[in-house]
Amino acid sequence: MATGRTLTLDGPGTVNPNGVMDIAGGDLTLTQSTPASFTNGGTLAIGTGRTFKVSGGTLTNAGVLNGTGTLDVALAAFSNSGSINPGTSPGILSIIGDLPPSTGVLNIELGGLTLGT
């Protein structure tokens, strides 16, 4: 994806449960009208230095969320019933906004004295 792309969703949407959404070549903004919702049922990978911003509506992670970039859900509701796997074993995945308690899994590795190692 090129830098600065925007996807607008006016109703419920679902990422293919077997698919991969790889945000590696640029940032992506998902603009939704409330009560629109976007569900990741596959793998959502956010690359280093990249941001996936969700504005409005709800983002539900029912699959795998991983990477070393930033998920910005400050302007949306976020729920996780899948897996969040920060980094690339190990590493940092930043989340801007609320990460409420959920039925999902947060897989983290602890192994160094330096942040991200």
C-alpha positions in Angstrom: 0.0 0.0 0.0 1.2 3.5 -0.7 1.5 6.0 2.1 -1.7 7.7 3.3 -4.4 5.4 2.0 -8.0 5.5 3.3 -10.7 2.8 3.3 -14.3 4.0 4.0 -16.8 1.5 5.4 -20.4 2.4 5.6 -21.7 -1.0 6.9 -20.5 -4.1 8.6 -17.4 -5.6 7.0 -15.2 -8.7 7.5 -11.7 -9.5 6.4 -11.5 -13.0 4.8 -11.1 -15.4 7.7 -8.3 -17.1 5.9 -6.8 -13.9 4.5 -3.8 -11.7 5.4 -4.0 -8.0 5.6 -0.3 -6.8 5.6 0.2 -3.1 6.2 3.8 -2.8 5.2 4.2 -0.3 2.4 2.3 2.6 4.0 -0.2 3.6 6.6 -3.9 2.8 6.4 -6.8 4.6 7.8 -10.2 2.9 8.1 -13.0 5.4 8.3 -16.3 4.0 9.5 -19.7 5.5 10.1 -21.2 4.4 13.4 -22.5 1.7 13.9 -20.3 0.1 11.2 -18.0 -2.6 12.4 -14.9 -4.2 10.9 -13.9 -7.8 11.9 -10.5 -9.3 11.4 -11.0 -13.0 11.1 -7.6 -13.7 9.5 -4.2 -12.1 10.1 -3.7 -8.4 10.4 0.0 -7.6 10.3 1.2 -4.0 10.9 4.8 -3.4 9.7 7.6 -1.5 11.4 6.9 2.3 11.3 3.4 1.8 9.9 0.0 2.7 11.5 -3.4 1.2 11.1 -5.9 3.9 12.3 -9.5 3.1 12.8 -11.8 6.1 13.0 -15.4 5.5 14.1 -17.3 2.3 14.6 -15.9 -0.9 16.0 -12.8 -3.0 15.2 -13.0 -6.6 16.4 -10.0 -8.8 16.3 -11.2 -12.4 16.0 -8.1 -13.6 14.3 -4.4 -12.7 14.7 -3.1 -9.2 15.2 0.7 -8.9 15.0 3.6 -6.8 13.9 5.9 -4.0 15.1 3.9 -1.0 14.0 1.0 1.0 15.6 -2.7 0.2 16.0 -4.6 3.5 16.6 -8.1 2.8 18.0 -8.4 6.1 19.9 -11.4 7.1 17.9 -13.1 3.7 17.7 -14.2 0.8 20.0 -11.8 -2.2 20.0 -12.4 -5.7 21.1 -10.2 -8.8 21.0 -11.4 -12.3 20.9 -8.4 -13.5 19.0 -4.7 -13.3 19.5 -2.5 -10.2 19.8 1.2 -11.1 19.1 3.4 -8.0 19.5 6.6 -7.8 17.6 8.5 -10.4 15.6 9.6 -12.5 18.6 10.3 -10.3 20.5 9.3 -6.8 19.6 6.8 -4.0 20.2 3.3 -3.5 18.8 2.0 -0.1 20.0 -1.7 0.4 20.6 -3.2 3.9 20.9 -6.5 3.8 22.7 -8.2 1.3 24.9 -7.4 -2.4 25.1 -10.3 -3.7 27.2 -10.2 -7.0 29.1 -11.4 -9.7 26.7 -11.7 -13.4 25.9 -8.7 -13.0 23.6 -5.0 -13.9 24.2 -2.1 -11.5 24.5 1.1 -13.4 23.7 4.2 -11.6 24.9 7.8 -12.6 25.3 10.0 -11.4 28.1 13.7 -12.0 27.6 15.9 -8.9 27.8 16.8 -5.9 29.8 16.2 -3.5 26.9 12.8 -2.5 25.6 11.8 -4.6 22.6 14.4 -7.3 23.0 
